[in-house]
């Protein structure tokens, strides 16, 4: 993800804020969404889902609530929703159960 320096906050000395050796992303829904979208839609990531997107984003960036932000984004991705495989067996029709005989 390529970002312009104007998108990021710096301190008085012009230094970027880091946390856990990752770039601390300021509270900007637009910027955070852009980082997630660029990672999630990229060729190596390629709509890999919540866990893959989180692993790739968290290598370089950090913000509080990042897991929830990424989960909301991936749950609302139309490409992922269309191609998601349903892993549950389809329910069949109901059948009457035999009544046990009285002994």
N, C-alpha and C positions, 0 to 999 in steps of 0.2 A: 504494500500500500504506500503510495507516494503522497506525502502531505507537504503543503506549503508551510513555511515557518509562520506566516501570518495566521494560520489556523490554530496555532499552539500558543499557550501562555508561557511567558518567561518571567523570571524575577527581575529585580532592578539591574542586575549585572548582565542581563540577556541570556542567562542560562536556563536550559529546559529542566523541568522538574522530573526526577526519576524516583521510582519506588520499586523495591525488589529487583533492581537492575533492569527495569522496564520503564518505558516512557509513560508518565502519568498524564492521562488524557483529561482535560478539563470538562466540567459539566456542560456539554454541548450536544444535545440530542442529534443534531445534524452531523456533527463530526463523528460521533460514536457510531451512528448508523452507517455512515460512509465507510468507516474502517471495517465494520462487520460485513457490509455488502460486498466491498471489494475483495475481502478474504473469502467469503462464502461463495461468491460467484466465480472466483478465479479458477484457472485450469487445474492447478494442483489440488485445490480444495474441492472444487466442482460439486457443490451442494452435498457435501459430506455429512451434513447433519449437525446437531447441537454439539456433540463431543468433539468432533474433528474441527469444527469452526472455533470452538473455545480453545482447543490446544494450539491452533495456529495463531489466533489473535493474542493469546496470553504469552506467547514467546516474546513479543515486542512491546505490548501495551498493558496498562493496568488502569482500572477505575473501579470504584466501589460499586458493587452490584452488577459487575460484568457478566456473571453467570446468568442472572435473570434477564438482562438485556439481550444477550445472545439467544437464550431460550425463547423469548418472545419473538425475536426476529425469525429464527428458524421455524418456529411453529406457524408463522404467517407467510412463509415463502411459498408462493403458488406453484413453482416448479417442483419443489420437494413434496408438496401435498398431492400433486397430480401423479407423481411417480412412486409414491410410497406404497410398499407392498403390504397388504393386509395379512398379518400372520395368524389370525384367528380363523378357525374352521367355521364355515357357514353353518348356521343352525338349520336343522332339518324341520320337517313338519312334526307336529305333536302326534303321538300315537297313544291310543288307550292302553292302559296297563291291565293285564289279566287279574281278575278278582280271585283271590285265593279261596279254596273250598274250606268249609267248616269241618272240623274233625270230630 
